[in-house]
Amino acid sequence: MQQLLSESVQASVRPHDCFDTYYADPKNSKVQCFPAVVENRFVTGLPSLDFNSTATVTFNPDGAISDIIVSAVLNAPSVPSGGASAGEGLGLTRGWLYQLVDRISVRYAGSSLYFFGGEQELIECMSECEDSVKRDQLLQLGGAELASPADWASENLRSASIYIKLPHNSPSAQEKPISFPTDVLSAPVQIQVTWKPLSAVLLANATTGASLAAVVASAPTRFASAQMQFKQAHLQDRSDSAAMTQDLSTKALSIPLKNFMQTQFVAGLPAQAGPQQINLTGFRSGSVQGIFIWGIPSATLTSAGAKQPALYSPIKSAQLSVNGLVYFTSQGYSSQLLDLVERKTATAASTTSLEWSSGNQTYTVAPASSSWLWIPFAQGVEVLRDESMLSNGLGIANSVVNLSIDFGTNVAMTVYASYLYNCTILASGGSCDYVF
């Protein structure tokens, strides 16, 4: 009797709808409206296999597209002049295929063309993983460490696959947004992948048998193979398509996006102890969900013998203000805890670092961590697969945005920022465009 009374009191004071957890009913049971079949048979080779080049892939309208990946195999290095073994003195750190991406661009039919930096692609992919195991595996599948001639001789280790994060998709399985319906378009989707030169991510050291110049000259100059693969869904009854059931010459089909990444912001900081100031620029009109911040010692991007392009440094303290009003602050590396309680996983990934060992003429692999910072403006939302929810953020536009940041080191740093916006694509008349 006491239990029933308590239950009655709780029900009377809570706003609620009755939800049946005992029997199935229309509120707790869903049925797919339009049956569809999934396949991933569309695989196309990248037309250019050279580093420091751009490969363009055209996807003609055909059902809905969601996940897109690129798989590639590096050519084996040649034998350097001087007598060293093939691959000796050369190294690549974990996730090297992600690191090789300079930028990715996409145009949906007649939409605006937008570019996304390779660094922000990696950060966004890792941030949208549901758990830490998946996040670390996603990075590892982007390329295992190549630290010795034996590693370079293995085609398996010279193979890697990366997720192509575009506005319409997500590597998350639990919160994957609804697929992009290309059947409402009359023009193709165009995706471009621009690669960096291999020297931008390659570790190189002189060996006992070869000079640094000879080691660098022995590195591969192109991929052995590379292809892009699409995951699609096709309506079992094509007459169910919105292009058939709706007059899209006078109406528009709304396609909500999980987020939209503005092209990344990059700034250099001189070697200086303590907090340094950065004026963040490049904001567009729209509602900003939040900002990703990450940084790396500049020497690890330029020094041939110490290149670690994805070993992002922990942030000791940070403060962000908009027009003088502070929206985010963290001290004493507390940002990791602030982000951990805001998101499903920590804003850090397990990786490794490589250090040249002249004694055994290979790179020593050591555990390491790569971290970043998330500054939220919108209240967090969590929706299930194929669902969406709009949570309004902050309209920044032409506001003055100041970032004070301290990495706890006294070395020159390169700092990146990626702004995430609320956004929807409207498709009409065989074309589409973004609405911010």
PyMOL commands that set and color helices and strands:
alter all, ss='L'
color gray80, all
select helices_A, chain A and resi 2-13+96-100+118-127+132-141+149-153+182-184+198-200+212-217+238-240+242-245+299-302+335-342
alter helices_A, ss='H'
color red, helices_A
select strands_A, chain A and resi 36-45+54-59+64-74+90-91+101-108+114-117+159-163+180-181+189-195+203-204+223-235+253-256+260-261+265-269+276-280+287-297+317-322+325-330+348-357+362-371+373-376+394-395+401-406+413-421+424-428+431-435
alter strands_A, ss='S'
color yellow, strands_A
deselect
rebuild
show_as cartoon
